Amino acid sequence: MNNLLIERRRDMEKKEKSSLAERLFSLSIKDILNRDLYKHQIKPIPDRFRSAEEYRRCFVPHLLEETRTELSSSFKSLSRSPVFEIHSVEIKEGSGSSSNSVYEITLKNTGTINATYQPKCGDVIALTKERPRRIDDLNPLHLAYVFFSDGDLTVFVRSARAIPSLHEYPILPYKQNGHLIRFGVFLMNTTTNIRIWNALHNEDPSSTLIQSVLQENSLASTEQCLCNRTDVASSDYARVSPVIRSATLNRSQEDAVLGCIKTRNCSHETSAKLIWGPPGTGKTKDGRNSSLFLLKLKCRTVVCAPTNTAIVEVASRLLSLFKETSSSEHPTYGLGNVVLSGNRDRMGIKNNQPLLDVFLDERVVKLGHLFPPSFSGWKHRLESLINFLENTETKYERHVHELKEAERMKEETEKKKKKQEVERMKEETEKKTKQEVERMKEETEKKTTKQEVERMKEETEKKKKQEAVHITEKKKKQEAVHIPTFGEFVRKKFNASSEELKTDMVDLYTHLPKSCISSEQVKYMIAAQQALDRVRYFLQENSSKSDFNKGSFKFDCFNRLISADCLHALRLLPARFEIPDLLESKNIGAFCLQSAHIIFCTASGAAEMSAERTGSVDLLVVDEAAQLKECESVAALQLSGLRHAVLIGDELQLPAMVQSEICEKAKFGRSLFERLVLLGHNKHLLNVQYRMHPSISRFPNNEFYGGMIADAEVVQEIIYQKRFLLGNMFGSFSFINVGRGKEEFGDGHSPKNMVEVAVIAEIISNLSKGILISNLRIYESVCLYSYYMINLVTVSSERRMKVNVGVISPYKGQVRAIQERVSSLPSGQLLTLNVRSVDGFQGGEEDIIIISTVRSNGNGKVGFLSNRQRANVALTRARHCLWVVGNETTLALSDSIWGKLISEARSRGCFFEAADEKNLRDAMNDALLEDLSSSFGTLSIGRNR
């Protein structure tokens, strides 16, 4: 292991707080499966808190219970859990007591088992004697926590109990209490939970912002703050107002952005500002714009989101806007003040170059290459190229001399080898001759004459000479050293050096903060790159020609081009930059974070932003704040120097997911955003939606948002009203009644409705066959001829448009059933299909959304389908068409929002019977016959038994 990996492992071991891991280690299998283990410790999360200490401590038992629940869930699916095979185990010296020691585990490279699972930092694994299939295979339970991964086959773990090491059991596999330890099975990743745990146990919080969110009377407002009437505030507005005007923001978005700037200017109070962003109103866009403006104001801001996917989306949007407003000559200059921090694999940015330009780990590598402690790096490469261009003839002569000297040394070496080979062959030949002569003497005795012996000697000598000639010829055939021409040498050397230097220049103005590299220096670099390109082009055209040598016209042109253009441009470049000595990767990382104006990370990732590593922070912006458990916000609220936070979200959509039923009832999934709203904290509404056709937005707007959301002009235009299938049933909004459906409860107790599955599959089949009409105008023109094109209208590919279709169901059983059914349908290039649960669609949107409500009974029982937040998400994902498929009777009796939806659909003439459409009626009949046939088959089997 190299020094860098050793350093990283020690740092991670030092900062890793094992309290949560130790709590898990102390649990038995019985404890982990016990739903009531923490029941008596869990109380409902209060709306108000008396102190920051009470605030942090109240979440601890809930976090333990949620972690136990996830661990218990993994126990129940062991047969499907990722597994690796153990090759060796070694305890690391000085790692602590045997009960909490650090071990290095090397994985066995089997090519099969390891292919499915490579342990990652934060993984909790169970060590077992055999590949586990059921819970009993874990007994006795031996848990370990992975805190560092060194490549693909080595991990460092902290173990619950001592693991026999190589020194104790030199013969593998190893034994634990008489049992063989051969496998490690993945149970869960605890990275987020451990970060939350550490934040909740922070003994010395450096931020006072938490005091502002404890109670309603502690909530400060910056709206009328005198700080915003100062010259600084006016100057800030003047600097960003041109960008605001060019960003095509509506009034509510513009006010939200200006509110962020006002919040930033307040220096004598702490505050939490809420921006309420209903579906389609551009809350992520608002966060992107705010981030760009804060970047221009050099405001040290941390931008958080609940998940890696969410924070990557926010960062991507900022980079897109940054590119739009940057110079075309150097579009990445200034990105050195932007950092994306996180895990490369979990963020999925391995091949995303724009994001890699701001990714912290990538930046550390780039700067380490530019400013290494050894005699190399940017300064060395710049000076080397200048020296080469100033002395091309001398360099060439030296190169030729070195080649000839190397050839001479090679020839001498070959001569020595040849001489040694000849001597060896001579000795072997003489030895063989002597042996052969002796043998023949013994065999022939008196018959062997002196002439025969001489003849044999002559033949042996002849063979020896032939072999020597063969060796000589073989050596002569070897290719002689190639001496390049002067032009070839210059072109090859220049191309390699200049390309590396050009890469260095791009990396410099991309990864260095503006405080270390001025715009004037960047202009010099752009000019130098252009000069290098001119020299490269000249050499490409002329260097291979025979007259490119000293004294020739082309050579004189080359010299003038170098001295008057290229060397002049290179000498203007700075060899040094005002940066600290960056000897270690952790120092480079700290330099990048402390120099950044905008830092993107997940909410739990904010726990890594210590004062020592990141420095003081001015402002916190949390996107999708309503989807974040409040305990996940604690780390971000404790950032060093933080005084203000801006939370962007919508509490009327789905909250964070909670696995434990006890925790869910105790409001563990509630967000800080929602609690502040309950306390009466003001929230700024983004009141224009840009996603849904007005026919779609009308119901959720009135039902959830009191009609406060206006439709943007773009969604009101006639061209936004798309028609993808013939018939009024498939307009912008419709409820399609499937009254003959039947709900079934299969494995996992998640309901499904195969009749609804059949209806939805038929609709998707029609779409995939090409019944795609680009807009209402085409639809109306086709309808003129519908009397002879009743069942199928195929539009030419020129008139088709690519369509994204989403199918949403609240129930996993229905999602799986639909996925299985549509997987057999022919896939078309013009249709993209996405079938997911409501939770999976939060934050997404599609051209067409089909909702399957599933429930079909006579008493109106709909379960969690009645959840208003879940319904809000499902009903607001569509851009052009929303088709709700369900049982009218069940939904109307449910006394839920779905009954209201049916009433509105009827009043607007958007209620349709699936049986009225022939294709759908046939699909329903086939599904019912299939169900009947299956029932008879089951009955027949039962009788035969």
N, C-alpha and C positions, 0 to 999 in steps of 0.2 A: 504494500500500500504506500503510495507516495505521501509526501509531507502535507500536501493540501488536503487530502482525504483524512489524514490523521488529525489535522487541525480542525476540520469541520466536525469530525466525530466527537472530539473532546468538547468543542463548543456546544454541540447539541446535547451531549450528556450532561454538561454543567448546567445549562439553562432548563433542561427538561425536568419539570416538577412531577414527581411520580405519585403524588397524593391520590389522584383519581385512579391511577393504575393500581396502587396498593390497595385501595378500597375494593377494586375488582378482584385482585389476587386473594383477598381474604374471604371471598364468597365460595361456598360449595355449590355443587350442581343443584342441590335442593333449594338453596337460597336464590339462585338465579332463576329458577322456575317458579318461585313463590311470588305470586302477584301482590300479596299483602305485606311483603317484606318492609316497605317504607310507608305503608298506608297511614300509619298513625303519626308520621312526621310531616306529612304533606297537608298544608293548609291552602285555602284559596289565595292566590296572589292579590294583595290589597290594591286599592286604587290610589292610596296615599301612603307615604312613608315619613317617619319622624326623623330619620337620619340616613346618611349614606351607608353606614355600617349595616343598619337594618335592611336597607335596600339590597345590598349585595348578598347578605346572608339568606334572604328569604327564598332565593332560587336554588340553593344548594341541594336540599332533599329532592326537589323535583328533577334536577339534573341527574342525581344518582338513580332515581326511579326510571327515568327515560333511558339511561344507559343500560340499566338492568333489563328493561323490556327489549331493547334492541339485541342484547346478548342472548336473551331467552329465545327470541325469534330465530336467531342464527342456529341455535341448538336444534330447532325443529326442522331445519332444512339441511342437515349435515350431508346427506347423500349428494346434494348439488353444490356443496361448498368447495371452493378452490383449495387444492392440496399441493404441497411440495414434499419431496423426499429428502431426508437429511443425510449428508455425507460425513460431516464431522462437526464436533463441538469443542470449543476451547474457552476456558475462563480467562478474562483479561485481568492482569495484575493490578492491584490497588483499586479494584472496582467496588469494594465495600464488603458487607457481610455476605455469607453464603446464601442467605435467604433473600437478598436483594442485589445480586451481583450482575455484572455485565458479561455477556457471553458472545463470542463470535461463532455464528453458525454458517457453515458452508453447505450449500444446497447440492444435491446430487444432480448432475446434468444427464437426465435420462432421455431428453428429447421428446418425452410424451407428457409426463406429469408436470414438469416444470414449464412446459409450453403454455399451460393454462393459468399459471399464477406465479408472479414474482412479488414477494413481500415488499410493501411500501412503508415509509415512515408513518407511525401512528397506528399500524395494524396491531390488533390483539389476536394472537394465535394460540391454539391448543396443541401441545406436544403429545403424540399418541404412539402406541405400539403397532397399530395397524391403520390402514386407511379407514377413517370412521364412516359408518353408514347410519348409525343411530346413536342416541344419547349415551347408552351404556358403554359404547366404545371410547368415551372420554374419561371413563372411570379407571384410575384415580385422576381427577382433574388437575392438569398442569398448564397454567396460563403463562404466556410471555408477551412482552410488549416490545414491538420493533421501533427503535428510535433512530436508527441510521441504516441506510442501505448503501453498500459499497459495490456498485456494479450489479450484475445480474445474479451472481451466485453466492454472494456473501452479505449477511445481515448481522447487525448488532442488536441484541435484545437484553431487556431487563427481565429477569425471571422471578416467578413467584417462589420457586424453590430451587435448590441447587440442581444443576444439570451435570451429570457425570462428564468429565472432560477427557481429552485424549491422554493426559498424564495418568489418569486413574484407570482407564479402560483402553489400553492400546489396541485392542482388537475390536473392530467395529462389527455390528452396530452397538450403540451404547445401551446401558441398562439403567432403569429407574425403578428402584424397589423390586428388583427381580424381573421387571418387564423390559422388553426391548423398545427403545425410542427410535422410531424410524421415520415418522411423518410429522409435519406441521400443517394444521388446517386453519384457514382464515375464518375468523368469527365476525369481526367488525373493525371499522377504522374509527379511532377515537381522537383524531387530530383536532376536530372542531370542539368536541366536548372537553378535551384537556385545556384548550385555549380558553374556553368559557370558564372552566374551573379555576384556572390561574387568575383570570380577571376578577372573579368573584372573591378570591382570597388575596387580592392586592392589598398589602398592608400600608403602602405609602403612595396612594394615588396622587398624581401631580396635576390633575385637572379639577377645577371647581365646578365644571358644568353639571355634574350629577346633582348638585344642590338645586339647580334650576328645574329639575324634572320630578322632584319628590312630591310636591303638592301644588294645587292650583294657585295659591297665593305667592308661590316662589317663582312663578313664570314671568320672566321679564319681557317687555316689549321694546323693540328698537324702532318702531314706526315713528315715534315723535322724539326720538333721541336727539339731543343737541349736537351729537357727533356728526350727524348727517347734514347739518347746516354749515359745516366748516368748508374752508377752501379746499381741503383734501377731498371731501366728498364731491364737490363740484368738479374738481380736476379729474377724479376717477370717472365720473359720468362723461366728461368730455372725451376721455380716451377711448371709451367703449361704445359711445353712442353711434359712431359711423358703422361699426360692426353690427350693432343691434338693428340698425335700419336696414342693413343688407341681408339680415338673417330671415327676413319675411316672417316675423313673429306677429301673432295677434296681440291684442291689448292685454289680455290676461297673462300671456306668456312673457310679454315685455315687462309687466309689473312684477312678475315673479323673479325675473332676472335682476331687475333693479333692486328688489327686496333683498336678494342675496348680497348685493354690493353694499347696501345700507347696513345689513347685519354685520358684514365684515368690518365696517368703519367704527362700530361701537366699541370703545375701549374700557368703559367703566362698569359695564354690566355683562352678565352672561345670559344667553337666551337660546331657546329652541324654536325654530320657525317651521311651520308645517305648510307644505304645498300639496293641495288635494288634486290628484290627477285621475279622474274617471277614465274608463276605457276609450282609447283613441284620441285623447286630448293632447298627446305629445309630452307626457311627463318625462320620458327618457330623453326626448329632444330638448326639453327645457333644462334637464340636468346637464346635457352635453353643452348647450349654449352657455350656461352658467359657468361650467368648468373652463371653457375657452376664455370667457371674459375675465375670470379670476386669474387665469394663467397670464393674460396680458397685463393684469394689475399686479403681478408678482405676489399674489396672496397665497401663502402656504396652506394648501387645502388637501385634505384626505377625502377621497371619494370611495364610498363603500357600497356593496350590494350583497344580498343574501347568499348567492352562489357564484361559483366560478363562471358559469355560463352567463349570468347576468352582468358580472363586472367586465367580462370580455366584450359583451355587447355595448356597454356604456363607453368603454375605452375605444372600441372600434369607431363608434359614432363621433367621438371627439377627434380622433385622428383623421377621419374623413373631412370633418369641418376644418380642421387645422390645415389640411392639404389644400382645400378650396381657397383659403385666405392667405396662403404662403406664396413666396416667389417661385416661379417655375424653374429658375436656375438652381436653387438650393432648397427644395421643398421640405427637407428634413431638418433644416437649421432651426434650433429652438426646442427640438424634442428632447434635448438633454435636460430640460426642466420638467419633463414628464416621465414618470416611472410607473410601470405595472409590476406589482410584486405578487408572487404566488408560485404555484407548482406548474411547471411547463406541461407535464402530462395531463394533469387534471383539468387544466385550462384548454387543452387541445390546440395549442398554438405552435406546434412543432414546425409547420411549414408556412406559417402566416408571417411574411416578412414585415408588413407594417407594424404588427404588434411586437415582433421581435426587436424592432427598432427602439422600443421603450421598455422591453422586458428586463427586469433587474439582473437576473442571472446572465443573460446575454451581454448586457452592458458591462458587467464585471469582467467577463472574458475579453471583450473588445478593448477595454481600457487597460487591462493587464497586458495585452499584446502591444499596445501603443506605448505604455510607460512601464516597462519591466525594470527590475533592479539591476539586471545584468547589462552588458554592453550590447544592446540591441534596441529595437523599438523604433518609434517615429524619427527621433533625432538621428539615430545611426543610419537609417535607411535614406533619409533626406541628404545627409552629408555624403553618403556613399555614392548616390546618383550624381550629385554635383561633381564630386571628385572624378567619377568615371567620364562624364561629359567633358571635363576640362583636360583629361589625359587619355583620350581614346587610343591614340597611337601607342603610347607607352603601355597601356593596359593590354593592347593587342600583342605587342612584342613580348611582354611578360608571359602572356597566355601561351603564345607559340613556344617560347623557351621552356615553359613548364611542361607542355605536351611532349616536346622533344626529349627533355630530361627524363620524363616519366617513361618514354619509349626506350631510351637508353638503359635505364635501370631495369626495365622489363626484359630487354634483350640480354643483359648480363645475367639476370636471374635465370632466364631460359637456357643460356649457355651452361651455367652451373648445373642446372637440372639435367640438361642433355648429357653433360660429361658424367654426372653421377649415374645417369641411366645406362650409359654405355658401359661404364665400369661394372655396374651391377649385372648387366646382361653378359658381360665378358666372364665375370666370376661364375655366374650361373651356367654359362655354356661350358666353361672348362670343367666345372663340377659334373655337369651332365655327361660330358665327353668321357671324363675319367670313369664315371660310373658305368657308362655304356661299354667302354673298352674292357673294363674288369668283367662285366657280365658276359660279354662275347668271348672273352678269354676262357671263362669257366665253361661256357657252352660248347665252344668249338675245340677247346684244348689244342691239340696238335694240328687240327685242320686249318686254324686261323693263321694266315700268313702275314708277313710284315706289310705287304702291299695292300692288303685289305684294310688293315688298321690305318694306314696312311690315307686310303680312300675315304674312310669314315671321317677322319679329321678334316679333310678337305671339304666334305659335304657340310660338316658342322660350321666351319669357318664361312662357307658360302651363305648359309642361313643367317649367320650372325651379321654379315655385311648387308644382306637384303633387309633385315629388320632395322638396321641403322639408317639405311637409305629411306626406308618407309617413314621413320620418325622425322627425318630431316624434311622430307617432302610435306609431311603433315604440318610441320611448323611453318613452312613457307606459305602454305595455303591460308594460314591465319591472316585475317585482315590487318593490313598495316594501319598505323595510327592516322586518323583523319585530321589534317590541318585545315581549319576553316579559312575562308578568305576573310579579308578585313571587313567587308560588308556583312558577311554572315555573322561574324563575331559581334559586331556592333548591334545589329538588329536583334539577335537573340538575347544579348545581355540587357539591352535597353528595354525591350518588350517586357522581360521578366521584372526588372527593377521598377519601371514606370507603372506597370499594372499594380504592383504591390503598394507603391506610393499613392496612387489614385485611390485605392481602397482605404488606405490610411486617412487620406484627406476627408473622404465621405464619412468615415467613422468618427473623425475628430469633430466635425461640425454637426454630426447627428447625436453623438453621445456626450459631448462636453456641454455643461450648462453655459448659458449666455454670459455669465459672469466671468468665465474663463476664456472665451473666444468671441471676439467682436465681429460685427457684420463686415467691417473692413477687412479683417483677416480671412473671412469666408470668401469675400470677393477675390482676394489674392489667390485663394485655393482654386476657385472656379477658373480664373485666368491661367493658373499653372496647369490644370487639367487640360484645358484647350490647347495650350502650348505643347504639352506632351503628346496630344493627339496629332498635332501637325507634324511633329518629328516622326511619330510612328508611321504616318501616312507617307512621308517622304522616303523613309527607309524601306517601306513595303514596295514602293515603286522603283527605287534606284539601287538598293544595297546589293542586289544579286547580279548587277551588271558588271562586266569585266573592267570598265573604266572607273569604277568606284574605288579609287586608291589615292594615296597622297600625291598632291600636285595636279590632280584632275579637276575639271570644272565642277563635276558633281560633288566631289569632296569639298571643294571650296564653298559651294552652296550649302552643304551640310554644316560646315563650320560656322558660316555666317548665321544660319538658322539657329544653331545652338547658342552662340554667344549673344546675338542681338535679341533673341526671343526667349528660348527655353531657360537658359541659365539666369537671365534677368528675372524671369517669373519665379524660378525656384528660390533665388536669393531673397525675394521679398517675403517668403514664407517664414513663420516663426518656428524656430527650432525648439523653443521652450514655452511652456504655458504656466500661468500662475495657479498651480495646483499643489496640494500637499504631497509629501512622499507617500506613494501607494505601494507598500511592500507586500501586503497580504490581502487576500480576497475580501476578508471581512472589513478591512479599512476602505477598500474600493467601494464596497456596498454601502457603507456608512456615508462615504463622500457623495455617492449618487443620491441617496435619500435626503441628506441634509441640504443638497443643492437644488432639489426638486421643488417646484411650485405646486405641482399636482401629482399626488400619489394615488394610484388605483389599487385596491385590494379588497378581498372579501371582508365582511364584518368581523369574522373570527380572526382573520389575518391581521387585523389592527392590533391584536395582542403582541405581534412581533415588532411593532413600531415603538420601541422604548425610547426614552429621552436621549440616552447615550447613542443610540443607533440612528434615530430619525431627527432629533432636535425638536424645537418648539413648533407647534401647529397652530395656525390662525383659525381655520374653519373646517368643519366636518360636513360633508354632504352625503346623505344616505339615500340611494335610489331603491325603489321597491321596498320602502321602509315598513309598509304594512304587512309584508310577507316575512318579516324577521321577528323571531321570538325576542322578547325584551331582554332576556339574559344574554343574547348574542350581541346586543348593542352596548353592553357594559364596557367591553374592552375599548371600543371606539370612543365612548364618552370619557375615558380616562387618559386620552392622548395628552402628552405633555404640552402645557400652555394653552390648551383648547378652552375657548370662551363661548363659541357660538356653533350651533348645529342647524342644518337645514334638512328636514326629513321630507322626502317626496314619496307619496303613496296614495292608496285608496283603501280605507278600512272596510269598504263595502264589498271588496273582492276577497278571495280566499286568503286566510291567514297561513302562518307556517304550519307544516304538518307535524303532528305529535302522535307517537306510537302508543304511549301509555294512556289507557282510558282514565286512570286516576288523575294523571297530569292534565289531560284535556279538560276534565271537569273543574280542575283547580285553576284554569286560565293560564296554564303554562305556555300555550301557543299564542297568547295575546301579544301584540306588538306594543312598543313604546308609543308609536304613532296613534294607535287606537286608544290607549290609556289617556294620552294627553287630550284627545278629542273628547273623551268621556268627562274629563276635568274641565271642559269648556274652553280649552285653548283655541285661539283663533287659527283658522286655516285658510290659506289663499286658494281659491278655486280656479282651475284651468277650465274655462267654460265653453270651449269650441272643440267639437270632435271631428276628426278627419278620416275616420275609418269606414263607418257604416252608412249604407244608403238610408235616407230618412225613414223608409218603411221599416227598416230593422231597428234603428235607434229609438224610434218613437216609444215603444213599450218600456224598455229598460230606463230610458230617460225619465219618463213620468213615474215609474214604479220605484226606482231606487234613488233618483236624484231630484225629485220634485220639479221636473221640467226646467231645471236651471241650465242644461247643456244645449247650446245652439249647434246646428249642423253647418259645417263649413261650406263655402260656395262650391268647392270642388265636388262634394258628394251630392249636391243638388242639381248638378248639370245633367242633361238628358243622356249624355254618353256614359254616365256612371251607372245607369240602369241597364244591367246586362241581362240577356236571356240566353240560357244555356240548353234548355229543353223546351219542346213545344207544350202548350197547355197552360191554363191559368194556375194549375196546381204548382207549377214550378216558376212562380214569379219571385219577386224580391223577398217576400215574407209569406209563409203559409204554415198552417198546422194540418198534418196529414193523419187522419184518424185510422188506426189499425184496431178495429173493435174485436177482431177474432183472434187476437194474440193470447199467449199463455205464458205466464212467468214460471220459470223453473229454477230450482236451487240445487246446483251441482256441488262438486268438490269445492271446499273453501267457503261454502255458504254465500257465494256471490251470485245474485240472480241473473238470468238471461232470458231472452224472449226470441225464440227462433223464427217466429212469424215476422217480427220487426227486422230481424237479420235478413230474411229473404227479401223484404220490401226494399231495404237499403241496398242490398247487393244488386237488385234489379235496376235501381236508379243509377248506381255507379256503373253497371254494365252498359246502360244506355249512353251515359256520358263517355265511356271509354270507346264505344263504337263510332263516335264521331258526331253525335247529335249536339254539336257545339256551334252556336251562332254568336257571332262577336258582339252584337248589340241589338237594341230594340228595333232599329231601322231595318236591319237585315231580316229580323224575325217577322216584321210586318209584311215585308215584300215577299217572303217565302209563303206566308199564310195565304196570299192571293191564289196560290196554286195548290193549296193543301187538299183540295177536293180529289186530286189524284195522287197525293203523297200523304196518306193518312197516318200510317204507322211509323214511318221512318223518313226522316229528312237528313240527308247527308250533305254537308257543306264542303266545298272543295278546300284543300289544305291552305290555299291562299287566303280564304275567308275565315279560317279557324284561328283561335287564339289559345295559348297555353293556359290551362286552368288548374289552380290549386284547390283541392277538395279536402276538407277536414270532416271526420266523423267523430262525434263526441258522445260518450255515455258515462254516467256517473259510476257505473259498475264494471269492475275488472272482468267479471265473467262474460258480460256482453261485449266488451272490447275484444277479448280473446276470440269469441265466437265470430264476430264480424271480421277480424283479421284472418281467421282460418278460411272463411267463406270467400272473401274477396281475393285471397292469394291465388286462387285458381283462375281468376278472370284475366283475360289478355291485357297486358299493360301497354298503354299507348304513350307515344312521345309527347302528346299534348296534354296529358293529364297526370298530375302528381297527387297521390293519395296519402293521407295521414290519419291513422285511426288511433286515438288516445283517450285517456280518461280526462275528466274536467281538470284535475290537478296538472296533468301533462300539457294542457293547452293554455294555462295561465300565462299571459304575456304574448301569446301568439295570435295570428290572424290568417285567414284563408279567403279565397274568392267565394267559395261555397262552403257553408257549414250545415251538416245534417246532424241533428240531435236525436238520439234514441233514448227515450225515457224509461223503457223496459217494463215498468210495473203495470200489471193487468190483473185486477181482482175486483170483486164486487163490493168491498168495504172501504175503499179509498185509502188503503195503507200504502204509503210510498217511501217510508223510511227516511234516510238522509237526503233523498231527492228534494225534500221540502226546504232544505237549507238555502236561505236566500243568497248568501255569498256564492255558493256553488252555482246557483241558477244565474246569477249576475254574470259570472265568468262565461258560462256556456252560451248565453244569449248575446254576448257582445264580441264574439270572435269573427263574425262574418263581415266581408266587405260588400258583396253584391247580392248574395242570396242566403237566406236562413230558412231551412225547412225542418220543422219539428215533427218527429214521428212519435206517436203515442196513442194510448187508449183514453178516449175522451171521458168515458164513464168513471174510470178510476181516478183520473186527474181532477175531474170536476168535483168528486166527492172528498178529495183529500184536504180541502180547506187550506190549500197552499197557493203559492204564487202561480202554479201551473193552471189552476182553475181560472185565475184572472186572465192568464194568457189565452186560454180557450175562449173566454167571453169576448176578449178584444178581437181575436181572430174572426169570430162570428160577426161581430158588429162591423168589421171592415171588409167582410166578404172574402176572407182569406182562410176559411175553414173548408177542408176537402175530405172526401171519403176515399181511402186508398182503393176500395173495391170498385170505384167508378172508372178507374184507369185499367184497361184490359191487361196490360203487361203486369201491373202490380197485383191485380186480382188473380191471375194465373200463378204468380209467384207465391201468393198466400196459400192458394189451394194446394200447390205442390208441397209447401212446408207442412200443412196440416195433414196431408196424406202420408208424408214421411214420418211425422210424429205418431200417427195412428198405426202405421206399419211397424214402427219400433215398439209400440206398446203391445201389439199382438205377438211380436217376436219374443218379448220378455215374458208374456203370459204363457206362451207355448213352452218356453224353456222351464218355467216354474212347474208346469203340469208334468213334464217329462221327468222332473226330479221326483 
